[in-house]
Amino acid sequence: MIIKKLKNVLFFLLGTIFLGFGIAGIVLPVLPGGPFLMIATFCYAKSSKRIDDWFKSTTFYTKYVLAIKEKKGMT
């Protein structure tokens, strides 16, 4: 139980760090923002079941991510 909570906190902290890098990458031309934002999304989804369920219910996930995941290609 404690290990699961520790894992959730760790993923949340990593998500916050990568979100900061992603936002900095939007502003700074040297640093790519996209990959850091994708890693932040992954970390946030792993930190909470509620966030994971919410993200999977968005139109972005159903339109783009699910198509790639099912090997249908990009729209």
C-alpha positions as semicolon CSV with decimal commas, in nm:
position;residue;x (nm);y (nm);z (nm)
1;M;0,000;0,000;0,000
2;I;0,278;0,243;0,089
3;I;0,476;0,143;-0,220
4;K;0,175;0,216;-0,444
5;K;0,130;0,563;-0,291
6;L;0,501;0,629;-0,325
7;K;0,486;0,525;-0,691
8;N;0,190;0,757;-0,752
9;V;0,370;1,050;-0,589
10;L;0,687;0,976;-0,788
11;F;0,499;0,968;-1,119
12;F;0,319;1,293;-1,027
13;L;0,648;1,466;-0,948
14;L;0,807;1,339;-1,269
15;G;0,503;1,458;-1,464
16;T;0,536;1,803;-1,311
17;I;0,907;1,820;-1,395
18;F;0,850;1,712;-1,755
19;L;0,559;1,955;-1,785
20;G;0,796;2,233;-1,686
21;F;1,046;2,120;-1,949
22;G;0,765;2,102;-2,206
23;I;0,647;2,454;-2,131
24;A;1,006;2,578;-2,147
25;G;1,040;2,397;-2,481
26;I;0,744;2,589;-2,620
27;V;0,914;2,918;-2,536
28;L;1,277;2,828;-2,606
29;P;1,364;2,736;-2,966
30;V;1,654;2,510;-2,859
31;L;1,448;2,271;-2,646
32;P;1,176;2,055;-2,809
33;G;0,851;2,080;-2,614
34;G;0,645;1,798;-2,765
35;P;0,834;1,495;-2,633
36;F;0,846;1,639;-2,282
37;L;0,471;1,704;-2,287
38;M;0,405;1,346;-2,401
39;I;0,623;1,209;-2,120
40;A;0,440;1,436;-1,873
41;T;0,106;1,299;-1,995
42;F;0,230;0,943;-1,948
43;C;0,354;1,017;-1,596
44;Y;0,031;1,189;-1,493
45;A;-0,175;0,901;-1,633
46;K;0,034;0,652;-1,433
47;S;0,000;0,858;-1,116
48;S;-0,379;0,847;-1,097
49;K;-0,649;0,615;-1,230
50;R;-0,892;0,909;-1,240
51;I;-0,661;1,112;-1,466
52;D;-0,604;0,808;-1,688
53;D;-0,980;0,752;-1,725
54;W;-1,037;1,121;-1,801
55;F;-0,765;1,128;-2,068
56;K;-0,901;0,815;-2,234
57;S;-1,245;0,978;-2,257
58;T;-1,120;1,288;-2,443
59;T;-1,173;1,331;-2,816
60;F;-0,798;1,372;-2,868
61;Y;-0,737;1,021;-2,733
62;T;-1,021;0,859;-2,926
63;K;-0,937;1,038;-3,250
64;Y;-0,557;1,022;-3,259
65;V;-0,400;0,802;-2,994
66;L;-0,643;0,512;-3,020
67;A;-0,602;0,499;-3,400
68;I;-0,224;0,474;-3,366
69;K;-0,256;0,222;-3,084
70;E;-0,481;-0,001;-3,299
71;K;-0,231;0,021;-3,590
72;K;-0,475;0,212;-3,812
73;G;-0,229;0,494;-3,871
74;M;-0,262;0,866;-3,825
75;T;-0,566;1,059;-3,941
